[in-house]
């Protein structure tokens, strides 16, 4: 299994490294997973083979880097290295039963909600036979690559927000080749950080609730097993575990197949621009807000998926300034 990280150092700039349990092996030629992927496509070589043939003679202690005890810091496990605006960050919701139940609980009104209708549509038509097109899942926009954060980088709750809450997921990452064909690179642990308080006020605020920073990494896995993935999510406060839960995802836990999710994302011509990068969140089965937890400044979120490398950890930073009206000036 190929496990990649993207890291940066003030002296050496950004690098890509091949990870094992104890060591990071820096790669030599390119400085981003994005560049490696395009190079592999250009020369017609499997990405894993290109990675394996490009090891430099520099290695790092993974534990020290992971614990932020060196000058190296983590970048998002995938990004567009030069143009953040050319990385589309999006997601698909209501893909897991628990996610539908949590969403439904926010908007109960004595009748079947749109959330449960959308989920049921996925159950009935989200896994079409090969070559067929199934029902479209929910789709949401989070922002461009500027909202992506790496392992160990804080997630900020802006001063206008209702709250900030973790959503432990896996995200699939892509590059669009020069012919306009989406190429899946791999999957990575993810925290699709959202504002559940605003969403709970009114379902039509869902779009607003998603416009937040989010985290992916620390590792990107090439060709991982996505059939059934178990994991854990935890909230730590003051050095102790405040809340934790076992979670699961993967093909066996989702009402939409990955192929169906990908079709309904990439059917749009604007999502197939050559050279663009995509990070797409695949949905969560559980989050602490559903159990009545409100994250506070200094809390730390921990997302761990078995078989997907080390846990993704991010501290919560709550802005305590007063919101100011956004100024718009005439030309």
C-alpha positions in Angstrom: 0.0 0.0 0.0 1.4 3.4 -1.1 1.0 6.1 1.6 2.0 9.6 0.8 2.3 12.8 2.8 2.9 16.4 1.8 5.2 18.4 4.2 6.9 21.7 4.2 10.1 23.1 5.8 11.3 26.7 5.8 14.6 25.7 4.4 13.6 23.0 2.0 10.2 24.1 0.9 7.4 21.6 0.2 8.1 18.0 -0.4 6.3 14.7 -1.0 7.3 11.7 1.1 6.5 8.0 1.1 5.4 6.9 4.5 5.7 3.7 6.5 5.1 3.2 10.2 8.3 4.9 11.4 10.0 6.7 8.5 9.2 9.3 5.8 11.2 8.8 2.6 11.4 12.1 0.6 10.7 11.8 -3.1 13.1 13.5 -5.5 11.6 14.9 -8.7 8.3 16.6 -7.9 7.1 18.7 -5.0 3.4 17.8 -4.9 1.2 14.7 -5.4 -0.6 16.7 -8.0 2.6 17.0 -10.1 3.5 13.3 -9.6 -0.1 12.4 -10.8 0.2 14.5 -14.0 3.6 13.2 -14.7 2.4 9.6 -14.4 -0.5 10.3 -16.7 1.8 12.0 -19.2 4.3 9.1 -19.5 1.7 6.4 -19.2 3.1 4.9 -16.0 1.1 3.8 -12.9 1.5 6.4 -10.2 2.6 3.8 -7.7 5.4 2.7 -9.9 6.6 6.3 -10.5 6.5 7.0 -6.7 8.5 3.8 -6.0 11.2 4.7 -8.5 11.7 8.3 -7.2 13.0 7.9 -3.7 15.7 10.3 -2.7 18.5 9.6 -0.1 16.7 11.7 2.5 14.6 10.1 5.2 12.9 11.6 8.3 11.7 10.2 11.6 7.9 10.0 11.1 7.1 10.2 14.8 9.0 13.5 15.2 7.4 15.0 12.2 3.9 13.8 13.1 4.2 15.1 16.7 5.3 18.5 15.3 8.7 18.2 17.0 10.7 19.1 14.0 10.8 22.0 11.5 8.6 20.1 9.1 4.9 20.7 9.1 2.1 19.0 7.3 0.3 20.4 4.2 -3.0 19.0 3.2 -2.4 15.5 1.8 -3.5 16.7 -1.6 -3.9 20.2 -3.2 -3.2 22.2 -6.3 0.3 23.4 -5.5 0.3 26.7 -7.4 -3.4 27.8 -7.8 -5.7 27.3 -4.9 -8.6 28.5 -7.0 -8.2 25.5 -9.3 -8.9 23.0 -6.5 -12.6 22.4 -6.0 -13.5 21.2 -2.5 -17.0 19.6 -2.3 -18.9 16.8 -0.8 -21.8 14.3 -0.8 -24.1 14.1 2.2 -26.7 11.7 3.4 -24.7 8.7 2.2 -24.8 6.9 5.5 -27.8 6.0 7.6 -26.5 7.7 10.7 -25.9 10.9 8.8 -29.5 10.9 7.6 -30.7 10.3 11.1 -28.6 13.1 12.6 -29.7 15.5 9.9 -33.4 14.5 10.3 -33.1 15.1 14.1 -32.2 18.8 13.4 -35.3 19.4 11.3 -38.1 17.3 12.8 -41.5 18.6 12.3 -43.9 15.8 12.6 -43.5 14.5 9.0 -41.0 12.8 6.8 -38.2 15.4 6.2 -36.5 16.1 2.9 -33.3 14.6 4.4 -35.0 11.2 4.9 -36.6 11.4 1.5 -33.1 12.1 -0.1 -31.6 9.2 1.9 -34.4 6.8 0.9 -33.9 7.7 -2.7 -30.2 6.7 -2.3 -31.2 3.4 -0.7 -33.5 2.7 -3.7 -31.5 4.1 -6.6 -28.0 4.9 -5.4 -26.3 1.7 -6.4 -27.1 1.1 -10.1 -25.8 -1.8 -12.1 -22.7 -1.3 -14.1 -23.3 1.1 -17.0 -26.5 2.5 -15.5 -27.0 5.9 -13.8 -28.5 6.0 -10.4 -30.2 8.7 -8.4 -28.2 11.9 -7.7 -27.0 12.2 -4.1 -26.9 15.4 -2.2 -24.0 17.6 -3.3 -22.5 20.6 -1.5 -19.7 23.1 -2.1 -17.1 23.9 0.6 -14.8 26.3 -1.2 -11.5 26.2 -3.2 -8.2 24.8 -2.1 -7.6 27.8 0.2 -9.9 26.2 2.9 -7.8 23.0 3.1 -5.8 22.4 6.3 -3.2 19.7 7.1 -2.6 17.5 10.1 -1.7 19.7 13.2 -3.0 22.9 11.6 -5.9 24.6 13.6 -9.4 24.7 12.3 -10.9 28.2 12.9 -14.4 28.9 13.9 -15.1 32.4 12.4 -16.6 35.1 14.6 -19.9 35.0 12.6 -20.4 31.3 13.0 -22.9 29.5 15.2 -20.3 26.8 16.0 -17.7 24.5 14.5 -18.2 20.8 14.5 -16.1 17.9 13.2 -17.4 15.4 10.6 -15.1 12.4 10.3 -15.0 11.2 6.7 -12.8 9.9 3.9 -12.3 12.2 1.0 -11.5 11.1 -2.6 -9.0 13.2 -4.6 -8.8 13.7 -8.3 -6.9 15.5 -11.1 -8.4 16.2 -14.5 -6.1 15.1 -17.3 -5.4 17.1 -20.5 -8.3 15.3 -22.3 -10.8 16.3 -19.6 -11.0 12.9 -18.0 -11.2 12.7 -14.2 -8.4 10.6 -12.7 -8.9 9.3 -9.1 -5.6 9.4 -7.2 -6.6 7.9 -3.9 -8.5 8.5 -0.6 -7.5 10.4 2.5 -8.8 10.8 6.1 -10.8 13.9 6.4 -12.5 16.3 8.8 -15.4 18.0 6.9 -15.6 20.7 9.5 -19.1 22.4 9.4 -21.4 24.7 11.3 -24.3 22.6 12.7 -25.9 25.4 14.7 -26.5 27.5 11.6 -27.7 24.5 9.7 -30.2 23.6 12.5 -31.8 27.1 12.4 -33.1 26.4 8.9 -32.3 23.6 6.4 -31.8 26.3 3.7 -28.7 27.4 5.7 -27.0 24.1 4.8 -25.0 25.8 2.1 -23.7 28.5 4.5 -22.8 25.8 7.1 -20.4 24.1 4.7 -18.3 27.2 3.9 -15.7 26.5 6.5 -12.1 25.4 6.7 -11.6 21.6 6.7 -8.7 19.2 7.1 -7.4 16.2 5.1 -4.5 13.9 5.8 -2.0 13.3 7.1 -1.7 10.5 4.6 -3.1 9.9 1.1 -3.6 6.3 0.3 -3.3 5.1 -3.3 -5.8 2.4 -4.3 -7.0 1.6 -0.8 -9.5 -1.0 0.3 -12.8 0.9 0.4 -15.2 -2.0 0.9 -15.6 -1.6 4.7 -13.5 0.8 6.8 -13.7 1.0 10.6 -12.4 3.9 12.6 -12.8 6.2 15.6 -13.4 9.9 16.2 -12.7 11.7 19.4 -12.8 15.1 21.0 -10.0 15.9 23.5 -10.3 18.8 26.0 -7.6 19.7 28.4 -5.5 16.7 27.5 -8.3 14.2 28.3 -10.9 12.5 26.0 -14.2 14.3 26.3 -16.1 12.2 23.8 -15.3 9.3 21.4 -17.1 7.0 19.1 -16.5 4.1 16.8 -17.3 4.9 13.2 -17.4 3.1 9.9 -17.6 3.9 6.2 -16.9 2.3 2.9 -18.9 0.6 0.1 -20.8 -1.6 2.5 -21.9 1.3 4.7 -23.1 3.7 2.0 -26.3 3.9 0.1 -24.6 5.4 -2.9 -21.8 3.6 -4.7 -18.5 5.5 -5.2 -19.1 5.2 -9.0 -22.5 6.8 -8.7 -21.1 9.7 -6.5 -18.3 10.3 -9.0 -20.7 10.3 -12.0 -23.0 12.9 -10.5 -20.0 15.1 -9.6 -18.1 14.9 -12.9 -21.2 15.0 -15.2 -20.8 18.7 -15.1 -18.5 20.1 -17.7 -17.2 22.8 -15.3 -15.9 19.9 -13.1 -13.8 18.5 -15.9 -11.5 21.4 -16.8 -8.0 20.0 -17.7 -5.5 20.6 -14.9 -8.1 21.2 -12.1 -7.8 19.3 -8.8 -10.8 18.0 -6.8 -11.2 17.0 -3.2 -14.6 15.4 -2.6 -15.9 14.4 0.9 -17.8 11.1 1.0 -20.0 11.5 4.0 -19.9 10.8 7.8 -21.7 8.3 9.9 -21.4 10.1 13.2 -20.3 13.4 14.8 -20.2 14.8 18.3 -22.9 17.5 17.7 -25.4 14.7 17.3 -24.6 13.7 20.9 -24.9 17.3 22.3 -21.2 18.2 22.3 -20.3 21.8 21.5 -16.6 22.3 20.6 -14.7 25.0 22.5 -11.5 26.9 21.8 -8.5 24.6 22.4 -10.4 21.4 21.9 -8.7 18.9 19.6 -10.4 16.7 17.0 -9.0 13.2 16.2 -10.1 11.2 13.2 -8.6 7.7 12.7 -9.5 5.2 9.9 -8.0 1.7 10.1 -5.7 1.1 7.1 -5.4 4.8 6.3 -2.3 5.7 8.2 -1.9 7.9 11.3 -4.8 9.9 12.8 -5.7 13.3 11.6 -5.5 15.8 14.5 -6.6 19.4 14.5 -7.0 22.0 17.3 -10.1 24.2 17.4 -9.5 28.0 17.4 -12.6 30.1 18.0 -12.4 33.7 16.9 -13.4 36.0 19.8 -13.6 39.3 17.9 -16.9 41.0 16.9 -18.2 40.4 13.4 -17.8 43.4 11.1 -19.9 44.2 8.1 -18.1 43.2 4.8 -17.4 46.5 3.0 -18.1 46.7 -0.7 -16.7 49.6 -2.6 -17.7 51.0 -6.0 -15.3 50.9 -8.8 
